[in-house]
């Protein structure tokens, strides 16, 4: 049994953890200079803002007097040699087929988390976002095909199907904190189902010729990853090594390599090595050891204290699921490096010519995203609610739902990605699709934000209640 002094000590430490600003840390002299940067990186909208900045830089570069250098730079070849074998791709392909695999690992982790503990964990909770996402994929594709069926741009029907999570959530965050939490969760769930649909479309419809031998090797790596999950391996290194093998084999198989990212994510364990109560008891034991030496030797860290710190670090890792740890580890590099780099490599399109404005591809993408997305989301949501299988998000109004459905028309990252797959080596068609994506995403963002802001202002007399969702383990 612990004495009252130790209980008070634990309470004081716990309250310090709850209010990290009160921890008496020694501050670096450059800390005041870094605080604005840290505040920006912690903001909900920061990822979307950085993505927008990268797109604007790409557009400015491609339309500047040095526009030719944009294409030359991203088409430059980069080769990697391992064991005497060399694999070379353009910088653009390294970004799209290499770095974006990490983006799709994060997408896969988000999908798996939502299926286990999130909005997709039960039929009742998943009904509305699932219906909305399906409607938001089918109607845009039909609108696009209505303008392009039988023409040279018919292959681009998958372009207006997906929603860009970073941009849409970023715009929603800029509207203000008064937006109901349930509305934000609904948008996130719809975007995640959208991403899952986009991955399936890529795997089934945008796949080149299949290499049976490479696909067999990829399947062997996938079986190895599944075995690691079954054996409850929680160390990341085995998953990283087999994941690299899965990526390489998938790349050579003809199936797009980003599918490997989602498959890898689904094999990462969602179980933990230690539960909450044993964790609390173990941490108390280690803190007792640390506190004992802090009283005896107050001016330095003893060997026993170092061991206690190391043990607490390992226990804190073990109480979290590998899924949560990997997701948290990938969030920053994906949001602030990989996705903006993808935008920089793909958003540059020459707008000085009028050819794109005369292309049915441009208008198929534009109307598919701007009109097809909200119409599909609203119709499917209305049908699900009327059928009694779903309800309107708690605290949100119909007007909120309209604004969110319009925000779903921001298709930037995923739409650009599918466009590259739909029109490989077809510069004019690709440029036309990019113009449609950029125009529709811009208008959808402005219009959706305005409607949600009006809806939130009207509801401000009775502040919306925030729904409580399960925390990530």
C-alpha positions as CSV (number, residue, x, y, z in Angstrom):
1,X,0.0,0.0,0.0
2,X,1.3,3.5,-0.8
3,X,1.3,6.3,1.7
4,X,-0.7,9.6,1.3
5,X,2.4,11.5,0.2
6,X,3.0,9.1,-2.8
7,X,-0.7,9.4,-3.8
8,X,-0.4,13.2,-3.7
9,X,2.7,12.9,-5.8
10,X,1.0,10.7,-8.4
11,X,-1.9,13.2,-8.5
12,X,0.5,16.1,-9.0
13,X,2.3,14.3,-11.8
14,X,-1.0,13.4,-13.5
15,X,-2.3,17.0,-13.4
16,X,1.0,18.1,-14.9
17,X,0.5,15.7,-17.8
18,X,-3.0,17.0,-18.3
19,X,-1.7,20.6,-18.4
20,X,1.6,20.4,-20.2
21,X,2.0,24.2,-20.3
22,X,2.7,24.2,-16.5
23,X,5.7,21.9,-16.7
24,X,8.8,23.9,-15.6
25,X,11.0,23.0,-18.6
26,X,14.2,24.9,-19.4
27,X,13.4,26.8,-22.5
28,X,15.9,27.2,-25.4
29,X,16.8,30.7,-26.4
30,X,15.2,30.1,-29.9
31,X,11.9,28.8,-28.4
32,X,10.1,32.1,-28.8
33,X,11.1,32.2,-32.5
34,X,9.8,28.7,-33.0
35,X,6.5,29.1,-31.3
36,X,4.7,30.6,-34.4
37,X,5.9,27.6,-36.4
38,X,4.8,25.1,-33.8
39,X,1.4,26.8,-33.6
40,X,1.0,26.5,-37.3
41,X,2.0,22.8,-37.4
42,X,-0.5,22.0,-34.6
43,X,-3.5,23.7,-36.3
44,X,-6.1,21.6,-37.9
45,X,-6.0,23.6,-41.1
46,X,-2.2,23.7,-41.5
47,X,-1.9,20.6,-43.7
48,X,-4.5,22.0,-46.1
49,X,-2.9,25.4,-46.1
50,X,0.5,23.9,-47.0
51,X,-1.1,21.8,-49.7
52,X,-2.7,24.9,-51.2
53,X,0.6,26.8,-51.1
54,X,2.4,23.9,-52.9
55,X,-0.3,23.9,-55.6
56,X,-0.1,27.6,-56.1
57,X,3.7,27.4,-56.4
58,X,3.4,24.7,-59.0
59,X,0.9,26.7,-61.0
60,X,3.0,29.9,-60.8
61,X,6.1,27.9,-61.8
62,X,4.3,26.2,-64.8
63,X,2.9,29.5,-66.0
64,X,6.0,31.6,-65.5
65,X,8.6,32.4,-68.2
66,X,10.5,29.5,-66.8
67,X,7.5,27.1,-67.3
68,X,9.5,24.7,-69.4
69,X,11.9,24.0,-66.5
70,X,8.9,22.7,-64.5
71,X,8.4,19.7,-66.8
72,X,12.1,19.2,-67.3
73,X,12.8,19.1,-63.6
74,X,10.0,16.6,-62.7
75,X,10.8,14.4,-65.7
76,X,14.5,14.1,-64.8
77,X,15.5,10.5,-64.3
78,X,16.7,9.2,-61.0
79,X,18.1,5.6,-60.7
80,X,18.7,3.5,-57.6
81,X,21.2,0.6,-57.9
82,X,21.0,-2.3,-55.5
83,X,23.1,-5.5,-55.9
84,X,24.1,-4.5,-59.4
85,X,20.5,-4.0,-60.5
86,X,19.3,-0.5,-61.3
87,X,15.8,0.8,-61.3
88,X,15.3,4.3,-62.8
89,X,12.2,6.5,-62.8
90,X,11.5,10.2,-63.3
91,X,11.3,12.3,-60.2
92,X,7.5,12.6,-60.7
93,X,7.2,8.8,-60.8
94,X,9.3,8.5,-57.6
95,X,6.9,10.8,-55.9
96,X,3.7,9.2,-57.3
97,X,4.8,5.6,-57.2
98,X,7.2,5.7,-54.3
99,X,6.4,8.4,-51.7
100,X,2.7,8.3,-52.2
101,X,2.7,4.7,-51.1
102,X,3.4,6.1,-47.6
103,X,0.4,8.3,-48.1
104,X,-1.7,5.3,-48.9
105,X,-0.3,3.4,-45.8
106,X,-1.8,6.3,-43.7
107,X,-5.1,6.1,-45.7
108,X,-5.2,2.4,-45.0
109,X,-4.5,2.9,-41.3
110,X,-7.3,5.5,-41.1
111,X,-9.7,3.1,-42.9
112,X,-8.8,0.3,-40.5
113,X,-9.2,2.5,-37.4
114,X,-12.6,3.7,-38.5
115,X,-13.7,0.1,-39.2
116,X,-12.6,-1.0,-35.7
117,X,-13.5,1.9,-33.4
118,X,-14.6,4.8,-35.5
119,X,-17.7,5.9,-37.5
120,X,-17.6,2.7,-39.6
121,X,-17.4,0.3,-36.6
122,X,-21.2,-0.5,-36.6
123,X,-23.8,-0.7,-39.3
124,X,-25.9,2.0,-37.6
125,X,-23.0,4.5,-37.4
126,X,-21.7,3.6,-40.8
127,X,-24.9,3.8,-42.7
128,X,-25.0,7.6,-43.4
129,X,-21.3,8.1,-44.4
130,X,-21.3,4.9,-46.4
131,X,-24.5,5.8,-48.3
132,X,-23.2,9.4,-48.8
133,X,-19.8,8.2,-50.1
134,X,-21.3,5.7,-52.5
135,X,-23.7,8.4,-53.9
136,X,-20.8,10.8,-54.0
137,X,-18.8,8.4,-56.1
138,X,-21.5,7.1,-58.5
139,X,-23.1,10.4,-59.6
140,X,-19.8,12.2,-60.4
141,X,-18.7,9.3,-62.6
142,X,-22.0,9.3,-64.4
143,X,-21.9,13.0,-65.1
144,X,-18.3,12.7,-66.4
145,X,-19.3,9.8,-68.7
146,X,-22.4,11.7,-69.9
147,X,-19.9,14.3,-71.4
148,X,-17.1,11.9,-72.4
149,X,-18.6,8.4,-73.1
150,X,-17.2,7.0,-76.3
151,X,-14.7,9.9,-76.6
152,X,-10.9,10.0,-76.1
153,X,-11.4,11.0,-72.4
154,X,-13.7,8.2,-71.4
155,X,-11.0,6.6,-69.2
156,X,-11.1,9.5,-66.8
157,X,-14.4,8.6,-65.2
158,X,-12.7,7.8,-61.9
159,X,-11.2,11.3,-61.5
160,X,-14.1,13.1,-59.9
161,X,-15.0,10.3,-57.5
162,X,-12.7,11.0,-54.5
163,X,-12.6,13.7,-51.8
164,X,-9.3,15.3,-50.6
165,X,-9.3,14.8,-46.8
166,X,-6.6,17.4,-46.1
167,X,-8.1,20.1,-48.1
168,X,-11.7,19.5,-47.0
169,X,-11.0,19.2,-43.3
170,X,-8.6,22.2,-43.6
171,X,-11.4,24.3,-45.1
172,X,-13.8,23.2,-42.4
173,X,-11.3,24.1,-39.7
174,X,-10.9,27.6,-41.2
175,X,-14.7,28.1,-40.9
176,X,-14.4,28.0,-37.1
177,X,-14.7,25.8,-34.0
178,X,-18.4,26.3,-33.7
179,X,-19.0,23.8,-36.5
180,X,-20.6,20.7,-34.8
181,X,-18.0,18.0,-34.1
182,X,-20.4,15.4,-35.5
183,X,-20.4,17.3,-38.9
184,X,-16.6,17.2,-38.9
185,X,-16.6,13.4,-38.1
186,X,-19.2,12.9,-40.9
187,X,-17.0,14.6,-43.4
188,X,-14.0,12.6,-42.3
189,X,-15.9,9.3,-42.5
190,X,-17.3,10.1,-46.0
191,X,-13.8,11.1,-47.2
192,X,-12.3,7.9,-45.8
193,X,-14.9,5.7,-47.5
194,X,-14.2,7.7,-50.7
195,X,-10.6,6.9,-50.4
196,X,-11.4,3.2,-50.0
197,X,-13.5,3.4,-53.1
198,X,-10.7,5.2,-55.0
199,X,-8.2,2.4,-54.0
200,X,-10.6,-0.2,-55.3
201,X,-11.1,1.7,-58.5
202,X,-7.3,2.0,-59.0
203,X,-6.8,-1.7,-58.3
204,X,-9.6,-2.9,-60.6
205,X,-9.7,-0.4,-63.4
206,X,-6.4,1.4,-63.6
207,X,-4.1,-1.5,-63.7
208,X,-1.7,-2.3,-66.6
209,X,-0.7,-5.7,-67.8
210,X,-0.3,-8.2,-65.0
211,X,2.9,-10.1,-64.3
212,X,2.0,-13.4,-62.7
213,X,5.4,-14.1,-61.2
214,X,5.7,-10.6,-59.6
215,X,2.1,-10.9,-58.3
216,X,3.0,-14.3,-56.8
217,X,6.0,-12.8,-55.0
218,X,3.8,-9.9,-53.8
219,X,1.3,-12.4,-52.4
220,X,4.1,-14.2,-50.6
221,X,5.1,-10.9,-48.9
222,X,1.5,-10.2,-48.0
223,X,1.2,-13.7,-46.4
224,X,4.3,-13.0,-44.4
225,X,2.8,-9.7,-43.2
226,X,-0.4,-11.4,-42.2
227,X,1.6,-14.1,-40.3
228,X,3.4,-11.3,-38.4
229,X,-0.1,-9.9,-37.4
230,X,-1.3,-13.4,-36.3
231,X,1.9,-14.0,-34.3
232,X,1.3,-10.6,-32.6
233,X,4.6,-9.1,-33.6
234,X,4.6,-5.5,-32.5
235,X,8.0,-4.3,-33.6
236,X,7.9,-2.1,-36.7
237,X,11.1,-3.4,-38.4
238,X,9.7,-6.7,-39.7
239,X,6.7,-4.9,-41.1
240,X,8.9,-2.3,-42.8
241,X,11.1,-4.9,-44.4
242,X,8.3,-7.0,-45.7
243,X,6.4,-3.9,-46.7
244,X,9.2,-2.7,-48.9
245,X,9.3,-6.2,-50.6
246,X,5.5,-6.0,-51.1
247,X,5.8,-2.5,-52.6
248,X,8.6,-3.6,-55.0
249,X,6.8,-6.8,-56.1
250,X,3.5,-4.9,-56.6
251,X,5.3,-2.2,-58.6
252,X,6.7,-4.8,-61.0
253,X,3.4,-6.8,-61.1
254,X,1.4,-4.2,-63.0
255,X,-1.0,-3.5,-60.1
256,X,-0.4,0.1,-59.0
257,X,2.1,0.1,-56.1
258,X,0.0,2.3,-53.9
259,X,-2.4,-0.6,-53.4
260,X,0.5,-2.2,-51.5
261,X,0.4,0.7,-49.0
262,X,-3.2,-0.1,-48.1
263,X,-2.6,-3.8,-47.9
264,X,0.4,-3.2,-45.6
265,X,-1.7,-0.9,-43.4
266,X,-4.4,-3.6,-43.0
267,X,-1.8,-6.1,-41.6
268,X,-0.5,-3.8,-38.9
269,X,-1.8,-5.0,-35.5
270,X,-4.6,-3.1,-33.7
271,X,-3.9,-5.0,-30.4
272,X,-1.7,-3.9,-27.6
273,X,0.8,-5.8,-25.4
274,X,-0.4,-4.4,-22.1
275,X,-3.8,-3.3,-20.9
276,X,-4.7,-0.1,-19.0
277,X,-4.9,-1.4,-15.4
278,X,-1.6,-3.4,-15.5
279,X,0.0,-0.4,-17.2
280,X,-1.1,1.9,-14.4
281,X,0.2,-0.5,-11.7
282,X,3.5,-0.9,-13.5
283,X,4.0,2.8,-13.9
284,X,3.3,3.5,-10.3
285,X,5.9,0.9,-9.3
286,X,8.5,2.5,-11.6
287,X,7.6,6.0,-10.3
288,X,8.1,4.8,-6.8
289,X,11.6,3.7,-7.7
290,X,12.3,7.0,-9.5
291,X,10.9,9.0,-6.5
292,X,13.0,7.0,-4.0
293,X,16.3,8.0,-5.7
294,X,15.1,11.5,-6.3
295,X,15.0,12.0,-2.5
296,X,18.3,10.2,-1.8
297,X,20.3,11.7,-4.7
298,X,18.4,14.8,-5.7
299,X,20.9,16.4,-8.1
300,X,21.5,13.6,-10.7
301,X,19.8,10.7,-12.5
302,X,20.9,7.4,-10.9
303,X,21.3,4.1,-12.8
304,X,18.1,2.9,-11.2
305,X,16.3,6.0,-12.3
306,X,17.5,5.5,-15.9
307,X,16.3,2.0,-15.8
308,X,12.9,3.2,-14.5
309,X,12.7,5.8,-17.3
310,X,13.5,3.2,-20.0
311,X,11.0,0.8,-18.5
312,X,8.3,3.4,-18.5
313,X,9.0,4.3,-22.1
314,X,8.7,0.7,-23.2
315,X,5.5,0.3,-21.2
316,X,4.1,3.4,-22.8
317,X,4.8,2.0,-26.2
318,X,3.3,-1.4,-25.3
319,X,0.0,0.2,-24.1
320,X,-0.6,1.7,-27.5
321,X,-1.5,-0.3,-30.5
322,X,1.0,-0.5,-33.4
323,X,-1.7,0.9,-35.6
324,X,-2.0,4.0,-33.5
325,X,1.8,4.4,-33.2
326,X,2.4,4.1,-36.9
327,X,-0.5,6.4,-37.7
328,X,0.8,9.1,-35.4
329,X,4.3,8.7,-36.7
330,X,3.2,9.0,-40.4
331,X,0.8,11.9,-39.9
332,X,3.4,14.7,-39.8
333,X,5.6,13.6,-42.8
334,X,2.6,12.8,-44.9
335,X,0.7,16.0,-44.2
336,X,3.7,18.4,-44.3
337,X,6.1,16.7,-46.8
338,X,4.7,14.0,-49.0
339,X,1.3,15.4,-50.0
340,X,2.6,18.9,-50.6
341,X,5.5,17.5,-52.6
342,X,2.9,15.5,-54.6
343,X,1.0,18.7,-55.3
344,X,4.2,20.5,-56.3
345,X,4.9,17.7,-58.8
346,X,1.4,17.3,-60.2
347,X,-0.5,20.6,-59.9
348,X,1.6,22.5,-62.4
349,X,-0.5,23.0,-65.6
350,X,-0.1,25.7,-68.2
351,X,-3.3,27.7,-68.1
352,X,-2.2,30.2,-70.8
353,X,-3.7,28.1,-73.6
354,X,-7.4,27.9,-74.2
355,X,-7.4,24.3,-75.3
356,X,-8.3,22.9,-71.9
357,X,-11.4,25.1,-71.6
358,X,-12.8,23.5,-74.9
359,X,-12.2,20.0,-73.7
360,X,-15.1,17.8,-72.5
361,X,-12.6,16.2,-70.0
362,X,-12.3,19.6,-68.2
363,X,-16.0,20.1,-67.9
364,X,-16.7,16.4,-67.1
365,X,-14.3,16.7,-64.1
366,X,-15.5,20.2,-63.2
367,X,-19.2,19.3,-63.1
368,X,-18.6,15.9,-61.7
369,X,-16.9,17.3,-58.6
370,X,-18.8,20.6,-58.2
371,X,-22.3,19.2,-59.0
372,X,-22.0,15.4,-58.9
373,X,-20.5,15.2,-55.5
374,X,-23.0,17.3,-53.6
375,X,-26.0,15.9,-55.5
376,X,-24.8,12.3,-54.9
377,X,-24.0,12.8,-51.3
378,X,-27.3,14.6,-50.6
379,X,-29.5,12.2,-52.5
380,X,-28.0,9.1,-50.9
381,X,-28.0,10.7,-47.4
382,X,-31.7,11.6,-47.9
383,X,-32.6,8.1,-49.0
384,X,-30.7,6.5,-46.0
385,X,-32.4,8.9,-43.5
386,X,-35.9,8.4,-45.1
387,X,-35.4,4.6,-45.1
388,X,-34.7,4.8,-41.3
389,X,-31.3,3.2,-41.6
390,X,-29.4,6.4,-40.7
391,X,-30.0,9.7,-38.9
392,X,-28.7,13.3,-39.3
393,X,-25.4,13.8,-37.4
394,X,-26.2,15.0,-33.9
395,X,-26.1,18.8,-33.6
396,X,-25.9,19.3,-37.3
397,X,-28.6,20.8,-39.5
398,X,-29.6,20.1,-43.1
399,X,-27.8,23.3,-44.1
400,X,-24.6,21.9,-42.5
401,X,-25.1,18.7,-44.6
402,X,-25.4,20.8,-47.8
403,X,-22.2,22.6,-47.0
404,X,-20.3,19.4,-46.2
405,X,-21.6,17.7,-49.4
406,X,-20.2,20.7,-51.4
407,X,-16.8,20.4,-49.6
408,X,-16.7,16.8,-50.8
409,X,-16.2,18.3,-54.3
410,X,-12.6,19.2,-53.3
411,X,-11.0,16.2,-55.0
412,X,-7.5,17.6,-55.3
413,X,-4.9,15.0,-54.2
414,X,-6.8,11.8,-55.1
415,X,-8.2,13.2,-58.3
416,X,-4.8,14.3,-59.5
417,X,-3.5,10.8,-58.6
418,X,-6.2,9.0,-60.6
419,X,-5.8,11.5,-63.5
420,X,-2.2,10.4,-63.9
421,X,-3.3,6.8,-64.1
422,X,-6.1,7.5,-66.5
423,X,-4.1,9.4,-69.0
424,X,-0.5,8.2,-68.9
425,X,1.6,9.9,-71.6
426,X,-1.4,11.9,-72.8
427,X,-0.3,15.4,-71.9
428,X,-3.3,17.3,-73.4
429,X,-5.9,15.0,-71.7
430,X,-4.0,15.2,-68.4
431,X,-3.8,19.0,-68.5
432,X,-7.5,19.2,-69.2
433,X,-8.3,17.0,-66.3
434,X,-6.0,19.0,-64.0
435,X,-7.7,22.3,-65.0
436,X,-11.1,20.8,-64.1
437,X,-9.8,19.5,-60.8
438,X,-8.3,22.8,-59.8
439,X,-11.3,24.9,-60.8
440,X,-13.9,22.5,-59.1
441,X,-11.8,22.2,-55.9
442,X,-11.5,26.0,-55.7
443,X,-15.2,26.7,-56.2
444,X,-16.2,23.8,-54.0
445,X,-14.0,25.0,-51.1
446,X,-15.2,28.6,-51.3
447,X,-18.9,27.8,-51.7
448,X,-18.9,25.0,-49.1
449,X,-17.2,27.1,-46.5
450,X,-19.6,30.0,-47.0
451,X,-22.7,27.7,-46.6
452,X,-21.3,26.1,-43.5
453,X,-20.4,29.5,-42.0
454,X,-24.0,30.7,-42.6
455,X,-25.4,27.5,-41.1
456,X,-23.2,27.7,-38.0
457,X,-24.1,31.4,-37.5
458,X,-27.8,30.6,-37.7
459,X,-27.3,27.8,-35.1
460,X,-25.1,29.9,-32.8
461,X,-28.2,30.8,-30.6
462,X,-28.2,27.1,-29.5
463,X,-24.6,25.8,-29.6
464,X,-24.4,22.4,-31.1
465,X,-23.5,19.5,-28.8
466,X,-20.3,17.7,-29.6
467,X,-20.6,13.9,-30.1
468,X,-18.1,11.8,-28.1
469,X,-16.2,9.4,-30.2
470,X,-14.0,6.5,-29.0
471,X,-10.4,7.6,-28.6
472,X,-7.7,5.9,-30.6
473,X,-5.8,3.3,-28.6
